[in-house]
Amino acid sequence: MNDTVNAPDSKAPEAQAPDAASAAPAVAGTAAAAASPEGAQGDAPAGRRPGRRGGRNRRRGTPEGAGGDAAASDASAAAAAPAPAQGGRRTPHPALEQLAQLYPHLFGAQFLPLKRGIFQDLQDAHPGVFERDALKVALGLHTRSTRYLQVVAEGRPRHDLGGQAVEAMAPEHVYHALTEVYRRRKPRDGEDLQAKLRRRIAQAFEASGLDRIGYDALVRSRDEKANAVLDEALAEVAERDAKAEALLRAFEASGSADVAQFADMYGMDVRAAERSLQRGRQLRGAAQARAAEAEAEAAAVDASATADGGHGGDRASGGDAGTPADGSAK
């Protein structure tokens, strides 16, 4: 997937993600590209505390919008990266510290997803303040951090430098951020990370407003393990939706307008019954909308075919024996 949000086309040095053998598998490199401004993301938080990073010579390419800087040398990339501190830990990247001071609402104690093209916005807003390569590296580290991926996985919209929401987060970016976050997590005693990931994927799917086929087409990858978790999550949603639709039909057939009384009849929690009924109504409305859309498209096709047929008949009646009556000749 190729939504790089903010940094340039080049990818900043890759951060080393912690192993989580029992957590959900990552979707080969797509989570970082999905959540970040320009597809660069790392494992360290922005500016507040140092994080473990990969080698300084692991840079690959140039971020989106880098233009003539695409051939930046390894030496300049190394110079832009933060220097190791005592004990083998890296100090916060200087550019990230600057960003946290300038935009605490984006890079401070709390993160917000960044709009695509934020790299150029920063250069335009602060000409001469940020060296291009250093800013690329800093944004890469920031958007690869687990903290950043977590806010993307929540489905929050992308924000501009003023902190205003300017763009909805794409469903596939939410999904890939989710899989990466859970891949990095280490389970606590008795914790079932796969079950939690399935629930989160189910919630993201429902929030996307897409049907199963459309959502699957957006998020499915070549990672068989990740796809297996996706299939399980979508199957759970399908089962729950079938129950919601059946409950709605039963509620309507009961002739009762009292959800509490109806829930008591079925031994259900009132709030759970209300949520299920609401989901059933949403599914019905979506199905009706799709049916209406398909009917309108079919009517448009019929009208077009009728118009073409009438036009062709007129031409045929004009004595052009070589012209078919349906007007297909050109």
Buried (B, 14 or more C-beta within 10 A) or exposed (E): BEBBBBBBBBBBBBBBBEEBEEBBBBBEBBBBBBBBBBBBBBBBBBBBEBBBBBEBEBBEBBBBBBEEBEEBEEEBBBBBBBEEEEEEEBEBBBBBBBBBEBBEEBBBEEBBBBBBBBBBBBBEEBEEEBBBBBBBBBBBBBBBBBBBBBBBBBBBEBBBBEEEBEBEBBBBBBBBBBBBBBBBBEBEEEEEBBEBBBEBBBBBBBEBEBBEEEBBEBBBBEBEBBBEBBEBBBEBBEEBBEEBBEBBEBBEEEEEEEBEEBBEBEEBEEEEBBEBBEBBEBBBEEEEEEEEEEEEEEEEEEEEEEEEEEEBBEBBEEEEEEBEBBBEEE
